[in-house]
């Protein structure tokens, strides 16, 4: 590890952030955070207990009334200041994410820009929260509709986008006038701790944002979720964990936002611009080492061009450099842990065992770190696990189709519905796909759809609610209707 990396890690707080104070866990427990490229311990930090969780919620509740009463413009300016600090420290945040999560440094820089944009976007949305006023249809009174903060929020973020998933939840909550407790993933908590120090520098009042890091996520989270003072739960992660959290949230009738699993289809029709389709496929599959809920999972390609598509993507994948994300020219960093490597290996083996052709890759890489070769498999048979399960790794699986109806059937044959990708030069076909594909988002002739100004979220088992866009702040607001007499009466 270089001296610069040591210096950066030393700047990251190693304690819990509760009520504006950095403090140790109540039992003194600590948690090791490791670099997946080497297995080396990057930092040892506090690991919160149930008691710490209660203290964090206490702090959020205590700070709530004053933060709700804070003018929207003031909340906006604090978020804007945080945006400016994150942008100024972009290289620090990018390097920190690469170290703790493994993504190539150039991709981490892209995440900083994306994640910071949520701070700027919701800084601009905070003063725009509005209601309406008007006569009722009978003309006997006036209707006043107002928006109010939902209350204390518990935000649970995943390991794969450590900055963007935090800002995507924190920014709208704070903009709306809510206080929050955030729990980052055990595998990548350092970015959130550094972000908390940014908010501290930006002048956020004590208790408005509280950070819990822990390796006892379930045990610590359940009492928070079941606490009657909590009014909002936002979670990004697996569908299985999301279902469990929804069951817990039901007892308090919590407002919930759930961004869960995906099984994104990437459909390439015979009239597609193949150069653009291949570029889009590489972006949709291998960004973040394939470890994204928006990653294309099933490449559904018209039979007449399937072989040429497979040849071109294989050529591109064969040239990808694998290594630590900090190394120059690396396209594929390590997977997050050994379980991710084992899952990728099992899915490829199952597909090949059912008759798929292994074009390139397909194996774990020996040595330090958790690396898996970038992989292409073609002619994947129906029933293969790789078509059912979210891969979450650098594996591109191709299945051919013959008709538009068959493509739609294959694409929709999943319990998930987060995002789909379609490549066609036909405007009318593109419009039909918008109508027929059962996903909450779509990329039409583009391979990356995420944008802070757009509503992010899925259908079916992929979740509830939306993050980002004009819709995002309303996840943290509740509506009040007031009727007053006709002022002329």
N, C-alpha and C positions, 0 to 999 in steps of 0.2 A: 504494500500500500504506500502511495506517495505521501510526502509531507503535506501537500495541499489537501489530500483526502483526510488525513489525520486531523488537520486544522478544522476542516469543515465539520467532521463528526463531533469534534470537541465543542462546537458551537450549538449543537442540537441539545435541547434540555433533556435530562434523563429522569424527570419526575412527572408526577401527575399535575395537571393544571386545574385547580379547584378554587372557585371564589377569588380569582385573580392572584392566587399564590401557587408557587411551585412547591410540591410537597411529596414526601415519600409515601409509599403505600402504608396503610395502617399496621400491617404486620411485617413491614420491612422487606417483603418479597421482591425479587428482581426477575427480569426476563431478558434473555439473550436474543439479539437481532442479528441474523447472519446474512452474509453475502452469498446468494445462490450460485454464483460463478466459482466460488472457492471454498465455501463452507466456513469461512473465517468469521468470527464474531466481530461485528461492526461496533456495537454499543450494547451496554447492559443498562436497562431502564426499569423503572418501577412497574410492578404488576399489581393492579388494583384488586381490592377485595369487595365483598358485598357492602361493607361499611363505607368504603370509599365511594361506591356508587350512590349510596344514599346521601353522602355529603355533597356530591356533585349535583344531584337533583335538588337538594336543599338550597344550594347556592343559586341554581338557575331559578328556582321559585322565588327566592328572596329578591333577586335582581329584576324579576319580571315586571312589576308595576312601574318602576322608574323607566325601564327600557321601552315599555309600551307607550309611556307618556313622552318619550323623547321625540322631538319633531322629526318627521321623515327626512327633511333635508340634512339634519345632523347624522342620522343613521346612514344616509347616502354618502356623506362626505367621509365617514369612517371606512365604509366599504371601498370608496374610491382611493383612499390613502393606502389601504391594504393592497389594492390592485397595483398601485405605483411601487410599493415596496417589493412585492413579489416579482414584478417586471424588472426592477433594478437588480434583483438577486436571482435572475433567471438561471444563470450558470450554476449557482449553488443548489437550487432546487433540482435542476436537471441531473446533476452529478449525484445528489443524494438519492434520487429515485433509481438511477441506474445501479447504484451500489446495493440498495436494499431490495430491489425488485428484479433487476437483471436486464431490463430493456436497453437496446442500443442508445447511446447518448444522443444521437440526432433525433430519435423518436422521443426521448425524454424532454428535449427542448421543445418539441411540438406539443407535448402535454402541458408544459408550463404555459405556453401561449394560450392553449385551450382552457386550462384550468383558471388562469388569471382572468379570462374573459367573463367567466361567471361573476366574478367580483365586480367588474365594470358594468356588466349588463344589469345586475340586480341593484347596483348603486343607482342606476338610471330608472329602474322600475319602482324603487321605494317611494318617490314623491308622486308616482302616477296612480297609486291605489285610489280608487274612486268609487262612488256609489251613484244613486240616481234619486230624483225627486220628481213627482208628478201627481196629477189628479187621478183618483181611482175612477174606474169606468162609470160609476154611478154619479160622480160629481159631488159626493157628500163629504169627501175628505182628501187629504194629501198623503201619499205614500212616500216614505223616506227609507231608502235601502242603503245600509252602511256596511263596511267591511272592517273586521276586527282581528287582531292576532289570535290564533287558535290557542296559544299558551305554551308552556314548557315542552320542548321537543327532545326526543332521543334519536340520534342519528348514528347509524351503523354503516361503516364503509368497508369495501373489499380491498384486497391487496393489489389488484392489477393496475389500477390507475390511482396511485396514492394521493396526488394533489387534486386532480379534476373531480374525483368522487367526493372529496371533502368540500371543495368550494361549491360544487353543484348543490349541496345540501345546506351548508352553513350560510351562503350568501342570501338565498331567498328567505330563510328563516329569520335572519337578522334584519333584512330589508322590511319584512312584514311586521316587525316589532316583537318577535318571539325570542326567548332565550333558549339555550341549547346545551345538551351534553352530547359529545361525540365520542364514539368508540371506534378507533381505526382497527384494521385487521392486525392480529398478532404478528404476522409475517412482515408487515411494512408499516410500522407505526411512526417511524422517524420523521417522515415528511409532514405528518399532521402536527407533531410536536413543534417542528420549526415553523409551521404555519400559525400555530397558536402564539408563538413569540412575535410574529408579524402583527397579529391583531393587537397584542399588548402594546407594541410600538405605535400602532395606528391610533391608539387612544380608546380602545373598546373598554367600557366600564367593567369593573370586577363582577364576575359571576354571570355575565351575559353569555360567554362561551366557556365551557369546561371540557377538559380532555381526560379520558380514562384509557390507559393502555393496560392490557391484561392478557394472561394466558388461561383465564377462567371465564371465557366469554359468556357461555350459557348460564353459569351459576350467578355471575354478577348482573347479567342483563335482565333476567326474569323478574327480580324484585323491582327493578326500575320500570319495566313495562307494565307490571301489575299495580304499581303505585297509583292511587286515584288522582294524584296531583298532575301526573303526566297527561298531556292532551294530544300528543302527536308522535308517531313512530315512522321513521323513514329508514328503509333498509335496501341495500344493494348486495346481492349475493345469490346463493343457490336457491332453487325453488323449494327444496326440501326444508331448508332452514327458514325460508320465508313463510311456509305454511305453518311451521311451529310457532313463529312469532305472531302470525295472524291469530292463531288459537289463543295465545296469551293476551293479545290486544283486545280480543272480543270481550273479555270480562269487564273492561273499562270503556267499551265502545269508543276506542281511540280512532282518530283520523289516521289513516295509514297510506304510505306511499311505498310500493314494492317494485323494485327493478330486479327481476329474477333471471332465470336461465333463458337461453336461446338455442335455436337450431336453424340458423339462417340459410335459406336457399339462395343460390346464385344461378340464375337461369340465363342461358345463352342461346338465343334463337339463331336460325340459319341465315338470317339477314343481318346479323350483328356485324359491326366493325370489329374484326377479330383482334386487331392491334389494340384498340381501346379496351376490349373485353379482357385481354390478357393482362394489360396494365391494371385494370380494375380488380382482377382476380388476385394478383399479387398483393395489392393494397388491402383488399378485403380479408384475405386469409392470413398474411404473414405479419401485418402490423401488430406490434406488442407480442411477437412470437406466437401469434395465434391465440393468445390468452386474453380474449375480449368477448363479452357477450354479444357484440355486434359482428364478430368474425364470421365470415362465410363458412358454413359447415358442410353443405352439400352442393356440389357443382353439377347442375342439371343441364346438360349440353346436348343440342340437337345432334342426332346420330350422324348426319352428313358432314358435320365439322368436328365431331368429338375427337377423332384421331389427331387432326391438325391442332386443335386446342391443347390436347394432352402433350403433343410434341413441343409446342411453344412454351407452355408453362414449365415443362420438365427442363427445357434448356435454361430457362431463367432460374429455376430453383437449384439446378446443378451448380450454378456459379455463385451461390450465396455463401458468404463467409460466416462460419460459426465461431463464437468466442465470447469472452467477457465483453459486456456492453461498452466498457471504457476503451476498448481497443479500436484503432482506426479501421474503418471499412467493414466493421461487423454488421451483418444483417440479422443474424439469429443469435440471440443471447440464451442464457440458461432458462429452463422452465423453473417454476417457483420452488418445487421440492421433488423428492423421490416419488411421491404418489402420482404426480403429474406425468413423470417419465414412464412409470409403470402403466398408467392408463393409456397413454399414446401407443406404447408397445402392444398392449392387449388389443386395442381397436384395429391397428394395422394387421396384426396376426389373424384376427377374426375375419377381416375383409379378404385377405389373401387366401385364407383357408376356404373361403366360399367362392373362390375363382377370380378375384380381382387381380389385375396385373400391377406388380410393384415396379414403378418406373424409375424411382430414385429414392435413396434414403431408407427409412423404415427401422432404424436401429438406435438404441441408446448409445451414447458415446462414453467410453471408459475414461476414468481419470477423475480429478477433482471437479466438483460442480455437477449440476443436474442438467446435462445437455442431451438433446435429442435431434437427430438429423432432420433437416427439412425434407419433406416427403411428398411424393405424388403417387397416388394409386388410381388406376382407371378401371372401367368396366366393373364397377362395384355392383354386386348383386343385391336385389331386393331382400330385405330381412337382415342385412349386415348391421351389426351394432353401430358401426361408424355413421350410419344414416339415422340412427335413433338417438344416440347420445351426443351431448355437446363435447366436442373433441378437446377444446382448450389447449391446443398445441399446434405445432407447425406441420400439419398434415392436410393435404389437399386431395379430396376424394371426388372422383368424377363418375357420374352415372348418366348414361345416354337416354334420350327420349325421341319419340317419333312424331308426336302431334302436340299442338298447343294445349289441347284438353289434357293430355297425359302429363305435360309439364306442370300444369296447374295442380293436378291431382297429386303428383309427387311432392311438389312444393308445400302443399297444405297438409300433407300426411304427417302431422306432428302435433303434439300437445302444446307446442310453443308458438309464439307469434310476435317476436320482437321486431325483426327487420328482414327485409328481402332485397335482393339485387336483381335487376333485369337488364339485359343488353339486347336491344333491337333497334333497328333504324326505322321501324314502322310506328308512326304516331298513333294510329288507331290501336295497334296491338299494345303499345305502351299504356294507353288509356284503359284497355281491357284488363291489363295486369293490375293497375291501380285499383280497379273495381273488384278483382277476383282473388288476389292474394291476401290471405288473412294475417296480416302483420300490421303493427302500429306505425312502422316506418318503412320507407322504401327508397332505394337508390336506383334511379332510372338512368342507366348509362353512366353511373358514377359508383366508385367503390368505397367511399367513405362518406357517411351521412351526418355525423355528429357536429352540432353547432350550438353555441350557447343561446342563440336567438331562436332556436327551434325546439318544439316540445318533444322530449325524449321519453319513450316508453312503449310498452307492448300490449298485445292482446293475449287472451287465453292464459295459459300458465306462465307467461312471461311477465305478468305483474299487473299493478294497479297504479293509476295516477300518472302524472307527467313531471319531468324535471326540465328546467330551461324554458326559454320562450316566455311569452306573455302568460302562458298557463302556469308556469312554475311557481310564481309567487302565490297563486290562489290555493295551492296545496297547504299553505301556512296561514290562511285567512278563513274566517267564518262569517257568515252573512246574518245581519239583523234587519228585520223589517219593522218599521214603526208607522202606525197610522195616526194622523192628527186630524182634527176637525177642519172643515172648509174654513179658511181664514176670513171669508166674506160673510159667513153665517152670523 
